[in-house]
Amino acid sequence: MMWAVTGWAIGIWLKCTAALAAAVAACWWLLGTDSGWFFIACAAAVLAEIYLTDQLRKEWAHEARGSWWWAP
């Protein structure tokens, strides 16, 4: 059960990270590094990654507490 809970959390994290990396790459391709908007997009991607990771950690902890392997 532990790996089922951990597996979906890692899978979602990888998908979100890949989507953010693709968005930053698209901004780099469209705007170039000379644009201030590119750096704003990078900062937004970093903040989104921090927020998504924190929310995923909370959801993982909630699911883990409800499973048998976390119980005392």
N, C-alpha and C positions, 0 to 999 in steps of 0.2 A: 504494500500500500504506500510505503514511503516514496518509492520511486515513481509511482503513478502521480502522486501529488507534486513531487519535485520535477518530474518530466514535463508536465504541462506548463509549469511555471517557466522552466528553461526554454521550452518551445516558444511560448508567447514573447518572452524577453528577446530571443533571437529574431523573431519576426519584426518586433517593434524597432529593434536596433537596425536591422537591415532596411526597413522602410525609412527611418530617419537618415541613414547613410545615403540612400538613393535620393532623398530630397535634397540633401546638401550637395551631392554630386550634380544633380540637375541645376541647382542654383549656381554652382561653379561653372557649369557648361554654358548656361544662359547669360549670367552676369559677369563672370570672370572675377578675379581676385582684386581688381582695381575698384570695384563697386563697394560702397559702404553697405549696401543691402546684402551682399554676400556675408559679411561679418555679422550682420544682424540675424541672418538665417542660421549661421553657425551657432550663435549664442542661443537662439531659440531652440535649436536642436539639442544643445547641451541641457538646457533647462527642461525640455520635454523628456529627455532621457532620465534625468534625475527624478522628475515627478513620476514617470511611468514605473521606474524601478522601485520607488518607495511604495507606490500603490500595489504593485505586484508582490512586494515583500509582505505587506499587510495581508493581502489575500492568501498568500501561501501560508502564513502563520495561522490564519483563521482555519484554513482547511487542515493544516497539520494538527492543530489542537483537537479537531473533531475525529481524527483517525486513531486507530488503536496504538500506533507506534509512539505517539507523543504522550499518551495517557500514563499516569504514574502507576 
